[in-house]
Amino acid sequence: MKNSLIASLLTVFSLSATAQTDTATHKPQEWHNAYERHSIITTISFGFADPNRNAFTTPAGFEKGMTTGFAPVYLKLEYGFGKNISLAASLSYAALRYNYYQLYTGYNGVIKRSKEDRFQVFSEGITAYYHLGNKIHVKHLDPFVGVGMSLNSISHSAYPQGDSMVQKTDFTMSPYIKAGARYYLSDKCSIFGDVGYDNQSVFSLGFTCRFFRKP
């Protein structure tokens, strides 16, 4: 019985030592910030919920028709110069066709004449981003908020004014205030999304590619 007790104690001791060794060997992986300082990031994305498409109106004497065209396209070049801060230069372009009717009064009532206004907006801007990975710990995720300004060139080929149409081009400044995130599928590639205000779209979705530069 004494030998049996000694054998049992040795078995328990052996299992305990093995468990401690496994615990020491298989340490949980440490969290790694997806944002990388001194990296260069290129982004292409497409905007949705375009206010230029949805908020188009016509003055008295005109009737609104269908608006056609494509979603705003964004190109961005970003550099991570700080531990949590990056700076980006961006370009965006959108083109729409506003179809409407000019109304005339004839002998037999109202006469409608179809008109078309080719609308284009080209924007260039600069934005500072603060990356929140040190506060939001999700593997492969790079959350951020951005604040900046854009210069917009807005042109109409036939803008309804008074009782006629005119060509016009306006230059405006608009703020850029958005929050978003990148989810990295690999060290270099990620999917991208943001939401907020930039006078072009409410949110955008796209892809990014990251290039590293050693510190």
Number of C-alpha atoms within 10 A of each C-alpha: 6 7 7 9 10 10 12 12 10 12 12 11 11 11 11 12 12 12 11 10 11 11 11 10 9 8 8 8 6 7 11 14 18 21 23 23 18 17 17 19 20 18 20 20 22 20 22 18 14 18 13 19 23 9 7 10 15 16 12 12 16 22 17 15 15 9 16 13 14 15 20 22 21 21 17 19 17 20 22 23 15 13 13 16 18 24 19 19 17 18 18 21 19 22 20 19 18 23 16 21 18 21 16 13 10 9 6 6 8 11 12 16 12 12 18 18 20 17 21 18 20 19 23 18 19 19 21 20 22 18 26 19 20 16 9 13 15 15 14 19 21 23 25 21 19 21 17 18 17 22 16 21 16 17 19 21 16 17 20 23 14 11 12 11 16 12 13 12 14 10 12 11 14 16 15 19 19 19 18 18 19 21 19 21 11 10 13 12 18 20 18 20 18 22 18 16 16 19 17 27 20 16 20 23 18 18 17 20 17 19 14 15 11 6 7
